[in-house]
Amino acid sequence: MKALRARLSAAGVKRKFLNEVVLPTWWEDGLALSSGGFREAASYICAHLGFRLAGLLDESQELEFAHQARVKYKKAKGVSDEDVCLATHYAMGVARSVASAFAEKPPATAVPAPEEWRTSLLAASERPWLCLRHVLKATWDLGIPVIHLKNLPRGCQEA
């Protein structure tokens, strides 16, 4: 596990993030001494961060992402696609988790016309202006989950 942690750290995934976000709270590195325990740790990392499982299990293989993200960002000068790749894959893993938790809900419905939606949002608000809290609740009610990611791996740059 020590070697895997070092490889992940070099890729931008620091120990604290791995412990606090990716691995379960009950995880202890001693569990990775068995091949089954090591595979379990690798599967958590694979599921949360999108790395190919083979690269996590075999030190001779390069750490690569399982899927190429098809996203486009408007980035700050000097920030490349590689700089935001880890953050993108982490966010996609979170999105997959949210989507799977949302599977029992009905599919998303069409967003109402802007004027109609604004009127209904204002009716739900106790103030004469739109509140982000009401907009977010309304999107969830429409079947469109919106989440905020503030805890990104330290090796991530912002787009």
Secondary structure, DSSP 8 states (H G I E B T S, - for coil): -HHHHHHHHHTT--HHHIIIIIS-TT--GGGGGSHHHHHHHHHHHHHHH-B-HHHHH-TTS---BSS---------TT--HHHHHHHHHHHHHHHHHHHHHTTTS--------HHHHHHHHHHH-SSSS--HHHHHHHHHHTT----------TT----
